[in-house]
Amino acid sequence: MSIKSLVKKGIVGSRLLRLKQWCSPKTALVIYYHSVSDRWDRDQAYIPGISMRPETFRMQMRLLRDHYRPVLLDDIVDWLEHRKELPPRSVAITFDDGFEDNHRVATPIMEEFGIRATFFLTSGCVEHQTLPWFAKMRFLTNQAGKHSKLVHDFVAERDWQFPQDARNVSLFHTRQCACMSWHQQMERIAYVENMLDLQFDSEPAPRMMTWEMARELIQRGHSIGNHSYSHPNIGYISKETKQVEIVESHKLLEQRLGVPPEHFSYPHPCLDPQHDEESDEIVRSLGYKSVVLTKPGRVECHTSPAHLSRVSVGEMTIEEFHWKLETAFAGMKV
């Protein structure tokens, strides 16, 4: 363990951060995950940086149960709207995107510790049982990066030299896809496949949750939220496309699940901001109890449920996880 890690562990063990929390008004945390995969090594080709190992996740859930108070997102909203009290050090768990391993791997682990979560589904990907565009883009550019070749990109109006330009290709087309509709995203993926002379291989890829799985999660005490139809950056798309991404996705979720989604999560594939006044108005019109962002931070008593900050969690040591939560509760930016 490094000196820096030892210092962090000592600070957490000293309870100095707890003292700072006790001297401040009550706060809560909303943390978010994406994937808990039992094929973690293989999944790095598709969703690097947002997937974690089951053993890491189990240690985190045990620590949450032993040192914090896991609650539902509904509980935090009820506290913010003065309908109920919230236990000190409350933490709500959320998952973005809707990967199949959320149901098969993560949920049984959470339930071992009596924990429930909110799962935000990218409804178009669930409906069509296909990975989000950003996972396909990452796979294609990763595969191209394994070879030495020169390709011409008519969209970018330049040549790319692989393997050194693999990341630049991914960034260029990701930023453009983030501003597109579902059909435009699919067309761009097809264009990149043709440009790189590759084909997306869905066989070894992660799977998306099915509607049956989502309905079962509701029956088991979890909740399902809306994460848009195709995962664009909603702050950068037209009003017409916003209607599809938010409203039509909402209708699809209600149709397939039998109940309307009550919570919304803004996607954030890249670019800032991830929302705007126009999208906020559309979300408000649908009557969501809460709207969560990827903006880091804690939830305070005066926080609006319409813009809840969250804490991103992934593959990390249990000491790093503990430090992240303690500093977040203390309001520290580290």
Buried (B, 14 or more C-beta within 10 A) or exposed (E): EEEEEEEBBEBBEEEEBBEBBEEEEBBBBBBBBBBBBEBBEEBBBBBEEBBBBBEBBBBBBBBBBEBBBBBBBBBBBBBBEEEEEBBBBBBBBBBBBBBBBBBBBBBEBBBEBEBBBBBBBBBBBBBEEBBBBBBBBBBBBBBBBEEEEEBEBEEBEEEBEBBEBBEBBBEBBBBBBBBBBBEBBBEBBEBBBEBBEBEBEBEEBBBBBBBEBBBBBBEEEBBBBBBBBBBBBBBBBEEEBBBBBBBBBBBBBEEBBEEBBBBBBBBBBBBEBBBEEBBBEBBEEBEBBBBBBBBEBBBBEEBEBBBBBBBBBBBBEEBBBBBBBBBBBBBEEE
